[in-house]
Amino acid sequence: MEPLIIEREPNTLQIVLNREKKEFLFEGRSLPENTVKFFEPVIQWLVEYIKDPADETVVNMNFVYFNTSSAKLLLEVLRQFDNLHKSGNKVKIVWHYMVEDYDIQEAGEEYSTMITVPFEYVEHPEEDYEA
């Protein structure tokens, strides 16, 4: 399965989905002009990945900011990982957030109530984040 790599832009996430390297990363700001179009290849990739997943899937989610329309599509992304988890595969979400960024922290906590995948929370100092 070919990896899906979307490079970070000022208003879009860096996304790395690489089955062979077991690398699953969503990072940065998400304010795309067309959120559905931006996330469509990601969801399609995940639908295919679920058919033949790695033995373990650890997803790193490290957001600076995401808008409301991105939040809805991120839930759809998380539901794909939840489908994988519910089918008996080992899946974990690692939710990264900046110290005192309660909005991002709480978003992760809220998402964790909507799916069955275990979440791990990792707090980082502000200097770890690009402006």
C-alpha positions as a Markdown table, in Angstrom:
| # | Residue | x | y | z |
|---|---|---|---|---|
| 1 | Met | 0.0 | 0.0 | 0.0 |
| 2 | Glu | 1.4 | 3.3 | -1.1 |
| 3 | Pro | 1.9 | 5.9 | 1.7 |
| 4 | Leu | -0.2 | 9.1 | 1.7 |
| 5 | Ile | 1.8 | 12.1 | 2.5 |
| 6 | Ile | 0.4 | 15.6 | 2.5 |
| 7 | Glu | 2.9 | 18.4 | 3.2 |
| 8 | Arg | 2.0 | 21.1 | 5.7 |
| 9 | Glu | 0.9 | 24.4 | 4.3 |
| 10 | Pro | 0.1 | 27.5 | 6.4 |
| 11 | Asn | -3.5 | 26.5 | 6.7 |
| 12 | Thr | -3.4 | 22.8 | 6.2 |
| 13 | Leu | -2.1 | 19.8 | 8.2 |
| 14 | Gln | 0.9 | 17.7 | 7.5 |
| 15 | Ile | -0.5 | 14.2 | 7.2 |
| 16 | Val | 1.6 | 11.1 | 6.9 |
| 17 | Leu | -0.1 | 7.7 | 6.5 |
| 18 | Asn | 2.5 | 5.0 | 6.0 |
| 19 | Arg | 1.6 | 1.4 | 6.6 |
| 20 | Glu | 5.1 | 0.0 | 6.1 |
| 21 | Lys | 6.8 | 2.4 | 8.5 |
| 22 | Lys | 3.8 | 2.3 | 10.9 |
| 23 | Glu | 3.8 | 6.1 | 10.8 |
| 24 | Phe | 0.4 | 7.8 | 11.2 |
| 25 | Leu | 0.6 | 11.6 | 11.8 |
| 26 | Phe | -1.7 | 14.5 | 11.7 |
| 27 | Glu | 0.1 | 17.8 | 12.6 |
| 28 | Gly | -0.3 | 21.5 | 12.4 |
| 29 | Arg | -3.2 | 23.9 | 11.6 |
| 30 | Ser | -6.3 | 22.8 | 9.8 |
| 31 | Leu | -8.2 | 25.6 | 8.0 |
| 32 | Pro | -8.5 | 24.4 | 4.4 |
| 33 | Glu | -10.7 | 26.3 | 2.0 |
| 34 | Asn | -12.5 | 23.1 | 1.1 |
| 35 | Thr | -12.3 | 20.8 | 4.1 |
| 36 | Val | -14.2 | 17.9 | 2.5 |
| 37 | Lys | -11.9 | 17.9 | -0.5 |
| 38 | Phe | -8.8 | 18.1 | 1.7 |
| 39 | Phe | -9.8 | 15.1 | 3.9 |
| 40 | Glu | -11.3 | 13.0 | 1.1 |
| 41 | Pro | -8.1 | 11.2 | 0.1 |
| 42 | Val | -7.3 | 10.6 | 3.8 |
| 43 | Ile | -10.5 | 8.9 | 4.5 |
| 44 | Gln | -10.3 | 6.9 | 1.2 |
| 45 | Trp | -6.8 | 5.8 | 2.2 |
| 46 | Leu | -8.0 | 4.7 | 5.7 |
| 47 | Val | -10.9 | 2.7 | 4.2 |
| 48 | Glu | -8.3 | 0.7 | 2.2 |
| 49 | Tyr | -5.9 | 0.5 | 5.1 |
| 50 | Ile | -8.5 | -1.2 | 7.3 |
| 51 | Lys | -8.6 | -4.1 | 4.8 |
| 52 | Asp | -5.0 | -4.9 | 5.4 |
| 53 | Pro | -3.6 | -3.0 | 8.5 |
| 54 | Ala | -0.3 | -3.1 | 10.2 |
| 55 | Asp | -0.2 | -5.3 | 13.4 |
| 56 | Glu | -0.3 | -2.1 | 15.5 |
| 57 | Thr | -1.5 | 1.4 | 14.6 |
| 58 | Val | -0.4 | 4.3 | 16.7 |
| 59 | Val | -1.8 | 7.6 | 15.5 |
| 60 | Asn | 0.0 | 10.9 | 16.5 |
| 61 | Met | -2.3 | 13.9 | 16.5 |
| 62 | Asn | -0.6 | 17.1 | 17.2 |
| 63 | Phe | -2.7 | 20.2 | 16.4 |
| 64 | Val | -2.0 | 23.9 | 16.8 |
| 65 | Tyr | -5.6 | 24.7 | 15.7 |
| 66 | Phe | -8.5 | 23.3 | 13.7 |
| 67 | Asn | -11.7 | 25.0 | 12.7 |
| 68 | Thr | -15.2 | 23.6 | 13.1 |
| 69 | Ser | -15.4 | 22.1 | 9.6 |
| 70 | Ser | -12.1 | 20.3 | 10.2 |
| 71 | Ala | -13.3 | 19.1 | 13.6 |
| 72 | Lys | -16.2 | 17.3 | 11.8 |
| 73 | Leu | -13.8 | 15.6 | 9.3 |
| 74 | Leu | -11.3 | 14.7 | 12.0 |
| 75 | Leu | -14.1 | 12.9 | 13.8 |
| 76 | Glu | -14.7 | 10.9 | 10.6 |
| 77 | Val | -11.0 | 10.1 | 10.5 |
| 78 | Leu | -11.1 | 9.0 | 14.1 |
| 79 | Arg | -14.1 | 6.8 | 13.3 |
| 80 | Gln | -12.1 | 5.0 | 10.7 |
| 81 | Phe | -9.5 | 4.2 | 13.3 |
| 82 | Asp | -12.3 | 3.2 | 15.6 |
| 83 | Asn | -13.6 | 0.7 | 13.0 |
| 84 | Leu | -10.2 | -0.8 | 12.9 |
| 85 | His | -10.1 | -1.0 | 16.7 |
| 86 | Lys | -13.6 | -2.6 | 16.9 |
| 87 | Ser | -12.5 | -5.3 | 14.4 |
| 88 | Gly | -9.9 | -6.5 | 16.9 |
| 89 | Asn | -6.8 | -4.6 | 15.8 |
| 90 | Lys | -4.4 | -2.8 | 18.2 |
| 91 | Val | -5.0 | 0.9 | 17.8 |
| 92 | Lys | -4.0 | 3.9 | 20.0 |
| 93 | Ile | -4.4 | 7.6 | 19.5 |
| 94 | Val | -1.6 | 9.8 | 21.0 |
| 95 | Trp | -3.1 | 13.3 | 21.4 |
| 96 | His | -0.4 | 16.0 | 21.7 |
| 97 | Tyr | -1.1 | 19.5 | 22.8 |
| 98 | Met | 0.7 | 22.6 | 23.9 |
| 99 | Val | 1.0 | 23.4 | 27.6 |
| 100 | Glu | -2.1 | 25.4 | 28.7 |
| 101 | Asp | -3.8 | 24.9 | 25.3 |
| 102 | Tyr | -7.0 | 23.8 | 27.0 |
| 103 | Asp | -9.1 | 24.0 | 23.8 |
| 104 | Ile | -6.9 | 21.3 | 22.0 |
| 105 | Gln | -6.6 | 19.2 | 25.2 |
| 106 | Glu | -10.4 | 19.3 | 25.7 |
| 107 | Ala | -11.1 | 18.5 | 22.0 |
| 108 | Gly | -9.0 | 15.3 | 22.4 |
| 109 | Glu | -10.9 | 14.4 | 25.6 |
| 110 | Glu | -14.2 | 15.0 | 23.9 |
| 111 | Tyr | -13.2 | 12.9 | 20.9 |
| 112 | Ser | -12.1 | 10.1 | 23.2 |
| 113 | Thr | -15.7 | 9.9 | 24.5 |
| 114 | Met | -17.0 | 9.4 | 20.9 |
| 115 | Ile | -14.9 | 6.4 | 20.0 |
| 116 | Thr | -13.6 | 3.3 | 21.7 |
| 117 | Val | -9.9 | 3.7 | 20.7 |
| 118 | Pro | -7.7 | 4.3 | 23.8 |
| 119 | Phe | -6.2 | 7.8 | 23.9 |
| 120 | Glu | -2.9 | 8.8 | 25.5 |
| 121 | Tyr | -2.3 | 12.6 | 26.2 |
| 122 | Val | 1.1 | 14.2 | 25.8 |
| 123 | Glu | 1.7 | 17.8 | 26.8 |
| 124 | His | 4.5 | 19.8 | 25.1 |
| 125 | Pro | 6.1 | 23.1 | 26.0 |
| 126 | Glu | 5.2 | 26.0 | 23.7 |
| 127 | Glu | 8.6 | 26.2 | 22.2 |
| 128 | Asp | 8.1 | 22.8 | 20.5 |
| 129 | Tyr | 5.5 | 24.5 | 18.2 |
| 130 | Glu | 6.1 | 26.6 | 15.2 |
| 131 | Ala | 4.4 | 30.0 | 15.0 |
